[in-house]
Amino acid sequence: MLLGLATALAAAVCFGFACVFQARGARAAPTADRVRPGLLAQLARSGPFLLGTGLDIAGFALSIVALRTMPLFFVQAVTNAGLAVTAGAAVWLLGARLHRSDLAGIAAVVVGLTLLAFASGADGRNHAGPAFHVALLAATFAMLLLIVPAARHRGNGAAAALGVLSGVGFGVTSLAVRVLDVSGVGALLADPATYALVLGGLGGYLAFALALQRGSVTAATAAGTVSETFGPALVGVLALGDQARPGAGWAAMVGFTAAVGGTVVLARFGDVEAPSDGPGAPPTDVPAPAPLPRTADR
């Protein structure tokens, strides 16, 4: 349990710092009017986006250990609480000023994670029937198909919709990691969950990059946090046997709600200043995202 807790917290730190770097990199790339492979190629040439992606990869590697040893509801809440880390990094690196709502969000995350750590019992099953593995792959294909019409729109509504889809992709990835058949190379190649993991991760990144270009990072991140956290947690409880420590179900429920709620409050700390002109500027029909607040002497 201690190993799972430590790796989940370390993953949250990586994800927290990755958010700002990816947002800057996505806004520096020319805005895509449609889904096209060239967008990923453009992002691959962006230093900030690559740095954020590297941190995401490190966080994902750490989260694999946590996902195999802790309940999904705990791991998803902890890793998505990385926005509390983002808020702290904004104060440290960008001179941002925390408001009362931000402090309340951080407090909610800390209290929620404390309750979750107290309530978490042993994880459930690390295996599921063939139908579950096929369902993961089917959900991934559905998510990829829905990205196309969602990317045709702009504004915070489109950003939220794409954020939800990115959360679905990352949520499928978490579930796939949990049930993946790792008995051998042949088993991995024959497992539909393997392809759900790869396509879900790539689709999630594509949806999130498109969301960052269409509206505020707050809308994209908050929507993605909710879908990525609640979906896998519910599946883990209903289908994989995850449960809280006996007698601590109330703490798990309150802690999970507080951690996710605090994360949504802190979602605005994913916003960074967008260029005022040039290829990375937001479209004129989309309100520019609010910049991070800065102290008066910065």
CORKA-V625298 format. One record per residue. N is the residue number from 1. RES is the residue in three letters. PSI is psi in whole degrees, -180 to 180 (NA if undefined). D_CENTER is the distance of its C-alpha to the mean C-alpha in whole Angstrom. Layout:
n = [N,N]
res = [RES,RES]
psi = [PSI,PSI]
d_center = [D_CENTER,D_CENTER]
//
This chain:
n = [1,2,3,4,5,6,7,8,9,10,11,12,13,14,15,16,17,18,19,20,21,22,23,24,25,26,27,28,29,30,31,32,33,34,35,36,37,38,39,40,41,42,43,44,45,46,47,48,49,50,51,52,53,54,55,56,57,58,59,60,61,62,63,64,65,66,67,68,69,70,71,72,73,74,75,76,77,78,79,80,81,82,83,84,85,86,87,88,89,90,91,92,93,94,95,96,97,98,99,100,101,102,103,104,105,106,107,108,109,110,111,112,113,114,115,116,117,118,119,120,121,122,123,124,125,126,127,128,129,130,131,132,133,134,135,136,137,138,139,140,141,142,143,144,145,146,147,148,149,150,151,152,153,154,155,156,157,158,159,160,161,162,163,164,165,166,167,168,169,170,171,172,173,174,175,176,177,178,179,180,181,182,183,184,185,186,187,188,189,190,191,192,193,194,195,196,197,198,199,200,201,202,203,204,205,206,207,208,209,210,211,212,213,214,215,216,217,218,219,220,221,222,223,224,225,226,227,228,229,230,231,232,233,234,235,236,237,238,239,240,241,242,243,244,245,246,247,248,249,250,251,252,253,254,255,256,257,258,259,260,261,262,263,264,265,266,267,268,269,270,271,272,273,274,275,276,277,278,279,280,281,282,283,284,285,286,287,288,289,290,291,292,293,294,295,296,297,298]
res = [MET,LEU,LEU,GLY,LEU,ALA,THR,ALA,LEU,ALA,ALA,ALA,VAL,CYS,PHE,GLY,PHE,ALA,CYS,VAL,PHE,GLN,ALA,ARG,GLY,ALA,ARG,ALA,ALA,PRO,THR,ALA,ASP,ARG,VAL,ARG,PRO,GLY,LEU,LEU,ALA,GLN,LEU,ALA,ARG,SER,GLY,PRO,PHE,LEU,LEU,GLY,THR,GLY,LEU,ASP,ILE,ALA,GLY,PHE,ALA,LEU,SER,ILE,VAL,ALA,LEU,ARG,THR,MET,PRO,LEU,PHE,PHE,VAL,GLN,ALA,VAL,THR,ASN,ALA,GLY,LEU,ALA,VAL,THR,ALA,GLY,ALA,ALA,VAL,TRP,LEU,LEU,GLY,ALA,ARG,LEU,HIS,ARG,SER,ASP,LEU,ALA,GLY,ILE,ALA,ALA,VAL,VAL,VAL,GLY,LEU,THR,LEU,LEU,ALA,PHE,ALA,SER,GLY,ALA,ASP,GLY,ARG,ASN,HIS,ALA,GLY,PRO,ALA,PHE,HIS,VAL,ALA,LEU,LEU,ALA,ALA,THR,PHE,ALA,MET,LEU,LEU,LEU,ILE,VAL,PRO,ALA,ALA,ARG,HIS,ARG,GLY,ASN,GLY,ALA,ALA,ALA,ALA,LEU,GLY,VAL,LEU,SER,GLY,VAL,GLY,PHE,GLY,VAL,THR,SER,LEU,ALA,VAL,ARG,VAL,LEU,ASP,VAL,SER,GLY,VAL,GLY,ALA,LEU,LEU,ALA,ASP,PRO,ALA,THR,TYR,ALA,LEU,VAL,LEU,GLY,GLY,LEU,GLY,GLY,TYR,LEU,ALA,PHE,ALA,LEU,ALA,LEU,GLN,ARG,GLY,SER,VAL,THR,ALA,ALA,THR,ALA,ALA,GLY,THR,VAL,SER,GLU,THR,PHE,GLY,PRO,ALA,LEU,VAL,GLY,VAL,LEU,ALA,LEU,GLY,ASP,GLN,ALA,ARG,PRO,GLY,ALA,GLY,TRP,ALA,ALA,MET,VAL,GLY,PHE,THR,ALA,ALA,VAL,GLY,GLY,THR,VAL,VAL,LEU,ALA,ARG,PHE,GLY,ASP,VAL,GLU,ALA,PRO,SER,ASP,GLY,PRO,GLY,ALA,PRO,PRO,THR,ASP,VAL,PRO,ALA,PRO,ALA,PRO,LEU,PRO,ARG,THR,ALA,ASP,ARG]
psi = [-41,-38,-44,-41,-45,-44,-34,-42,-41,-39,-39,-39,-45,-47,-36,-45,-30,-32,-51,-43,-40,-38,-43,-43,-40,-38,-22,-21,153,138,129,128,-12,169,124,146,-26,-25,-45,-35,-39,-42,-31,-16,3,118,-51,-41,-39,-39,-45,-40,-39,-42,-37,-40,-44,-43,-40,-42,-41,-38,-25,-44,-45,-41,-27,-9,-9,158,147,-38,-31,-49,-43,-41,-41,-49,-36,-18,6,-17,-23,-36,-40,-42,-45,-39,-34,-39,-42,-46,-31,-1,25,154,127,132,176,-39,-36,-44,-38,-39,-44,-43,-41,-40,-46,-46,-44,-44,-33,-45,-39,-42,-38,-37,-19,128,-160,148,163,-140,145,21,157,166,165,-35,-35,-42,-41,-39,-37,-44,-39,-41,-35,-45,-40,-42,-45,-40,-36,-19,-37,-54,-33,-33,-9,-10,166,168,177,-27,-44,-40,-41,-42,-45,-32,-42,-44,-38,-39,-38,-44,-47,-32,-42,-40,-43,-43,-39,-42,-40,-41,3,137,106,26,-16,168,-43,-41,-39,-45,-26,-8,121,-27,-28,-45,-31,-39,-49,-51,-35,-42,-47,-43,-38,-43,-43,-47,-40,-40,-43,-39,-40,-27,-11,-13,-166,148,-29,-49,-45,-46,-42,-45,-43,-37,-45,-49,-37,-26,-52,-40,-60,-36,-43,-43,-40,-40,-46,-36,-24,0,18,144,161,168,142,127,-2,21,-38,-39,-38,-43,-47,-43,-43,-47,-42,-42,-44,-42,-44,-36,-42,-40,-37,1,-27,-17,-2,-16,140,165,130,152,148,-21,179,-179,-22,0,150,152,152,-24,7,124,136,141,148,133,161,136,142,154,158,-28,9,NA]
d_center = [23,23,21,18,18,18,16,13,14,15,11,10,12,11,8,10,12,10,9,13,14,12,13,17,17,16,18,21,21,23,22,22,24,23,20,22,22,23,20,18,21,22,18,19,22,20,20,18,15,17,16,13,12,14,13,9,12,14,11,10,14,14,12,14,17,15,14,18,20,18,17,14,14,14,12,9,10,11,8,6,9,9,10,13,13,13,15,18,17,18,21,22,22,22,24,22,24,22,24,24,21,19,21,21,17,17,20,18,15,18,20,18,17,20,21,19,20,24,23,21,24,24,21,23,23,22,23,24,26,27,26,22,22,23,21,18,19,20,17,16,19,19,15,17,20,18,17,20,22,19,19,22,22,21,20,18,18,17,14,13,14,12,9,10,11,8,6,9,9,7,8,11,11,10,14,15,15,17,20,20,24,24,28,29,28,30,28,25,26,27,24,22,19,19,19,17,14,15,15,12,10,13,12,9,9,13,11,9,12,14,13,13,17,18,17,15,12,12,13,10,7,9,10,6,6,9,9,6,8,12,12,12,14,16,17,17,20,22,22,21,23,21,23,23,26,29,30,27,25,25,23,20,20,21,19,16,16,17,14,12,14,14,11,12,15,13,11,14,14,12,15,17,21,21,25,27,29,29,26,23,24,23,25,28,27,24,24,22,19,21,21,20,23,26,29,32,33,30]
//
